[in-house]
Amino acid sequence: MSTESTLPKLLLVYDGECPACDNYVGMVRLRQSVGELVLVDAREDSTVMREITAAGLDIDEGMVLKTDNQLYYGSDAIHALALMSSRSGVFNRLNYWVFRSPQVARVLYPLLKTGRGLLLKLLRKTRINNLDIAGRDRF
């Protein structure tokens, strides 16, 4: 049996219409020993999006990393990705260095989320609003 087929698939659920999110997920590289990273656009219906909604996680407030049966949300997701990432390339080394600490991730993630919200407001994007919160259609 090949090692590759036994490695887990990790699902990274993010807003596919967010240029900042799209650039981030396009640059993050995981170590081969961790498993395969599968990108999931939160704006499309999927089993994992239904699971995220059932868990009460607002995808507009944070990306989600699913490993096996564990959901990592927001700063926990970016911290977990940093620990799993390869150290090849400037971006991945910087990502690891900045987000390897869960405390730093918790402090910086809200700043990144605020910047994302402003960017999406300027681009006139709608919210995903997976929790169907009234009055939360736009950023």
N, C-alpha and C positions, 0 to 999 in steps of 0.2 A: 504494500500500500504506500502511495507517495505521501510525503509529509504535507505537500500543498493541499491535498484534498481533505486533510484532517484539520486544517487551520479554519478558525471561525470566520464568518463574514460579519464585519462590523458595519452597521448602518449609520450614516451621518445624515440627519434630516435638517435641512436648512431652507431658507427662502431663495428659490432660484431666480427671482426677479430683483434681488438685492446685489448690485455690482460688488460691494465690499465682501459680502458673504461668498459670492461666486468666486472672487479672486482668492479668498482665504482657502476655500475647500479645493481649489485648483492647484494650490501650492503646497499644501500639507502632504507629507509623504510619511507613511508608517514603515516601521521596520518590517522586513519580510516575515520574521518570526511571529509577529502579532496576528496576522491574518489579512484578509482582503477587505479594503475599505470600499463600501458601496455608497454612492451619493444618492440621496432621495430628495427630490424637490417637494417641499411641504405644501406647495400649491396644487399638487396632484393627489388624487385619492389613492390611498395605499393602506395596506394592513397596518403598517407601523404608524401611520398618521392616526388611524382609528384608535390604536393602542395609546398613543400620546394623548389624544383627546380624552379617552376613558380615564387616564391617569390624572386628568385635570391640569395638564401642562399647557400653558399658553405659548404656542410656537412663535408668536410675534414678540415675545419677551426673551426668547433664547433658543439656540439650536439644541438638538438632542442627538446624543451618541448612544446607540443601542449595541450592547455586547451581550451575547447569549440572551438572558432574560432580564438584564439590568439596563435601566434608562438613566443616562447621565444628562443633566439639564443645565443649560447656561454656563456658568463659570466652572461647574464640575465637568462639563463636556469638554471645554477648552483645556482644562487642566489634564484630564485623562488623555486627550489627543496629544498634548505636549509630551507626556510620559511615554506614549507609544510611538512617537514620531522618530524618524531616522534623524541623524545629526548631519546628513549630507545637505550641502547648500546653505547659504547665508540665512534664508528665511527659516528653515527648519531648526538651525542652531539658535537663532534669535527667539523663535517660538518656544523652544524648550527652555532656554535661559529665563525668559520672562514668565512663562506660565507653569513652570515645574512646581512652584509653590502654590498650594491651594489658597493661602491667604492673599497672595498677590493677585491670583486669578479672580478672587472675590472682590477685590478693590478695583481692578482694571476693567472687568467685564461690564459693569454698569456704564462706564465711560464709553466703551466701544458700542454698547447698545444705544446710548444717547446719540452718538455720531451716526449710527446706522439709521435711527429714526429720523434725524434731520435730513440725511441724504434721501431717504425714501419719500419724505414730505416734499422736498425740492423736486423730486422726479414724479410727484403726484401718483405714487403707487398706493394701492389699496392694501389694507391689512388682510392677513389670511383669516383671522378671527375664527380659529377652529373651535373655540369655546362658545361661539354665538353670543357674545356680550353685546347688548344693545348699545347703539351709538358709537361703536368702535370699528367703523368701516374704513376710515382714513387715518393716515399717520399725522 
